[in-house]
Amino acid sequence: MMRCVRFWTNNEGLSEFQEGMIALQPSKNDSLVSEKMQVITSFFEETAAASKPTWHTAPNRQLVVTLGGTLEFQIANGRQFTIHPGDVIFAEDTTGGGHGWHIVGDDPWRRVYIVLESKAAVPFRPNPQPR
């Protein structure tokens, strides 16, 4: 499984997040693989550690795979989480209040964006909720 954090916009127009995983199934050669997803495009981006990003929504329904750097994300209610290299963000909060982030440490944030088709199924599986 690959760690994944999903963002979406709730009924009050605020971003929410849920931690989970990208579901993987056994494949050939002792590998694990996800289901294929319909995508529009992909691209790479690097942001310097000294960058001062603003509060924003996701511009598209997309996956963001962190290749390098560590970030802290926050939503309007103050909840936070940390993203490390290898983690995936599943961003669906394309409207509303959005989210913010800042880079932790001196390493730049290197990532690849995978812009999804509007109806693309993503094999996100939320972590079980504590009782």
N, C-alpha and C positions, 0 to 999 in steps of 0.2 A: 504494500500500500504506500501511496505517496501522500504526505500531509497536504491538506488543502483547506483554505479559509474562504467561505462564500460570503459575499456582500449582497444585500438586496435592499429595496426601499419598502418600508412598512406602510400601513394604512394612514399613518400620520405624516408621511412624507420624509421620514428620517431613515438613515441607513442603519441596518442591523448587520451583524455578522454571526456566523456559526462555524465552528471548527469541525473538520472531518477529514476524509481521505478521498483520493481518486481510486475507485475500485479497479483492481487488477485481477486477471484470471490467468491460470497456467497456460503456457504456450509451448512452442517447440523449444528444444535445447535448454530445458530447465529455466526458461525465462517467464516473466509475468508481463502481461500486456493489457491495456485498457481497450474498451470498445473504441472504434473509430468515430471521430466527430466531424461534422461538416463545418468547414472553415471558409472564411472569405480571403484572409490574408494574414501574414505574420511579419514582424519586424523586430529588430533589436534596438535597445536604447541604453545609454549610460548616463547617470546623473552624478555629478561630483558630490562628495561628502558635505561640502560647505553650502550646498543648495538650500534655499528656503522655499519649499513648495507651499502652495496655498490649498485651502479647503476646497474640495471639488467632488464631482460625481464621475463615474466612469464614462468615457466618451462613447463606448460601445459595450455590448455584451461580449466579454472576453476572458481569456485565461492569461495570467501573467506569471511566468516562471522565473523565479529569482535565480540568477547564475552566480552572483557575487554581491556581497554587502549584507548588512543586517539593518532592519527597519522596525520602527514601532509605529503601528497604526492606531488611530483613535476615531471613535464615532461620537455623535453629539451628546449621548448620555454619559460620556466619560469612560466607557469600557475600552480597553486596549488589548492588543495582542502583538507579538513579535514575529517577524518573518525572517527566516534564515536561508542561505543558499540551498537550493533543492526544493523549497516550498513553492506551492502553487496558490495563486489567488484566483478565485472564480468571481469576477466582478459583474454584478447585475444591477447595481445601484446607479442606473443611468438617469434618474430623476431625483428630485428632493434635495435634502440637506447635504448629502455626500459624506466624505470622510477625509481625514488628514493623516499625514505621515511625516516622519523625519528619520534621517539616517543616523544610526548609532555607530560611533567610531569614525575612523578615517578612510575606510574603503568606500569607493563609489558603489552606487547601486547599479548593477548590470542585470539586464533582464531581457526576456523575449516576450513579446505580446502576440497572442494568437486570437485574432478577431473571429468570433463565431457567427455562423449563419443564425438568423433570428430564432429559428425553431430547433436548433441543434441540441440533441440530448447530450448532457454531460454526466459522466458516471461518478458524480459526487455522492458520497455516503456520509451523512452527519455522524459525529461521535454520539454514543448513547448519552442521554441526559441523566445526571445524577438524580436519585430519588430522594 
